[in-house]
Amino acid sequence: MTTNILDNIYLRTLGELLQQARKKCNMTQADAAKIIDAARTTMIAIEKGERRIKVLIIYY
């Protein structure tokens, strides 16, 4: 149970950081999604911490 809670906190924190970075670059969710070859809805889920992302995607 602790692992799930920590995972959720980690995913939400990572999502918030990605959202801040995206906004700092004046990018829309659609722009960011296109870069990682994903749908805008996927980008939304990542930023909300509802979806895991692949390490390769973080590299971009």
Backbone bond lengths (Angstrom), bond angles and torsions (degrees), N, CA, C in turn:
res aa  C-N    CA-C-N  psi(-1)  N-CA   C-N-CA  omega(-1)  CA-C   N-CA-C  phi
1 M - - - 1.446 - - 1.524 110.76 -
2 T 1.316 117.94 -42.88 1.461 121.32 179.35 1.521 111.02 -59.45
3 T 1.315 116.56 -40.99 1.459 120.33 -179.84 1.523 110.73 -60.01
4 N 1.324 117.57 -42.93 1.457 120.55 179.77 1.521 111.44 -63.06
5 I 1.309 117.67 -41.53 1.462 121.43 179.00 1.521 109.71 -64.54
6 L 1.325 117.23 -45.46 1.464 120.64 179.13 1.523 111.23 -64.70
7 D 1.324 116.94 -39.68 1.464 120.66 176.91 1.523 110.59 -60.22
8 N 1.329 116.72 -44.15 1.462 120.62 -179.89 1.522 111.62 -63.79
9 I 1.324 116.85 -41.59 1.465 120.69 178.16 1.518 109.76 -63.96
10 Y 1.322 116.70 -43.74 1.462 121.52 179.27 1.526 110.81 -60.95
11 L 1.318 117.13 -46.98 1.463 120.93 -178.36 1.524 111.66 -64.26
12 R 1.331 117.10 -41.02 1.467 119.88 178.60 1.516 111.12 -65.93
13 T 1.331 116.54 -42.63 1.463 120.65 179.33 1.521 110.78 -63.61
14 L 1.318 116.91 -45.21 1.460 120.84 178.16 1.525 110.43 -61.66
15 G 1.314 116.81 -42.45 1.463 121.31 178.28 1.517 112.14 -60.70
16 E 1.332 116.43 -42.50 1.466 120.70 178.19 1.522 111.00 -63.94
17 L 1.320 116.77 -41.91 1.469 120.46 179.14 1.527 111.47 -65.04
18 L 1.316 116.41 -40.99 1.464 120.04 177.76 1.529 110.90 -64.70
19 Q 1.317 116.24 -40.13 1.466 120.17 178.53 1.529 110.87 -63.85
20 Q 1.324 117.04 -43.82 1.467 120.81 177.86 1.524 111.05 -60.78
21 A 1.326 116.78 -43.57 1.465 120.97 179.74 1.527 110.67 -64.55
22 R 1.315 116.47 -41.38 1.467 121.09 179.29 1.524 110.54 -62.17
23 K 1.320 116.34 -46.08 1.463 120.54 -179.62 1.525 111.47 -66.22
24 K 1.323 116.45 -37.25 1.463 120.68 178.73 1.532 110.73 -61.57
25 C 1.318 116.36 -30.55 1.475 122.18 178.28 1.530 111.67 -89.13
26 N 1.334 116.62 6.90 1.472 122.00 -178.97 1.528 112.50 55.60
27 M 1.320 115.29 41.71 1.462 120.64 179.18 1.522 109.86 -106.03
28 T 1.310 115.69 147.07 1.458 120.48 172.69 1.526 108.53 -85.90
29 Q 1.318 115.36 168.19 1.466 118.98 175.46 1.520 109.87 -62.79
30 A 1.310 116.81 -35.20 1.467 120.51 178.82 1.527 110.82 -65.01
31 D 1.339 116.86 -40.41 1.471 120.72 177.63 1.527 110.68 -60.61
32 A 1.330 115.31 -48.29 1.468 120.36 -178.20 1.527 110.74 -64.82
33 A 1.319 116.20 -40.47 1.466 120.47 179.43 1.526 110.94 -62.45
34 K 1.315 116.33 -39.15 1.467 120.12 179.85 1.529 110.68 -63.35
35 I 1.325 116.71 -39.20 1.464 121.08 -179.86 1.526 111.40 -62.19
36 I 1.321 116.47 -39.90 1.469 119.40 -178.84 1.527 112.36 -93.99
37 D 1.332 116.13 8.60 1.465 122.29 178.13 1.525 111.21 57.34
38 A 1.331 114.81 53.67 1.458 121.19 179.92 1.528 108.82 -137.07
39 A 1.302 116.13 167.44 1.461 121.26 176.45 1.528 109.55 -77.76
40 R 1.328 116.08 155.81 1.467 120.31 177.78 1.522 110.38 -60.53
41 T 1.324 117.00 -35.71 1.463 120.09 178.74 1.525 111.60 -63.54
42 T 1.325 116.65 -32.46 1.466 121.04 175.64 1.519 109.61 -66.32
43 M 1.323 116.68 -42.38 1.467 121.15 178.79 1.524 110.37 -61.93
44 I 1.303 116.60 -41.47 1.465 121.08 177.76 1.527 109.98 -59.81
45 A 1.328 116.73 -47.06 1.470 121.11 -179.34 1.525 111.41 -63.44
46 I 1.320 117.36 -38.03 1.468 121.01 178.12 1.524 109.72 -64.04
47 E 1.330 116.83 -46.71 1.465 120.42 -178.69 1.525 112.23 -65.57
48 K 1.324 117.57 -28.68 1.461 121.38 177.96 1.524 112.13 -82.67
49 G 1.325 116.84 -7.68 1.458 120.49 -178.15 1.510 112.95 79.05
50 E 1.312 116.50 19.05 1.458 121.37 -178.60 1.522 112.69 -94.71
51 R 1.313 116.46 -8.11 1.465 119.95 -177.52 1.513 109.90 -139.48
52 R 1.310 115.25 136.45 1.465 120.48 176.56 1.520 109.05 -75.87
53 I 1.325 115.33 154.62 1.453 119.20 176.91 1.518 109.37 -121.62
54 K 1.298 115.10 154.23 1.459 120.59 179.23 1.523 109.08 -79.69
55 V 1.303 116.52 146.43 1.462 121.62 -179.82 1.521 110.78 -58.31
56 L 1.301 117.23 -37.32 1.459 121.32 179.75 1.530 111.00 -58.62
57 I 1.313 117.20 -37.13 1.458 120.99 179.48 1.521 110.51 -64.65
58 I 1.320 118.35 -39.79 1.464 121.70 -179.36 1.518 110.62 -60.40
59 Y 1.317 117.34 -30.82 1.459 121.82 -179.12 1.518 112.00 -57.49
60 Y 1.319 118.01 -37.34 1.450 122.05 -179.09 1.497 109.54 -62.95
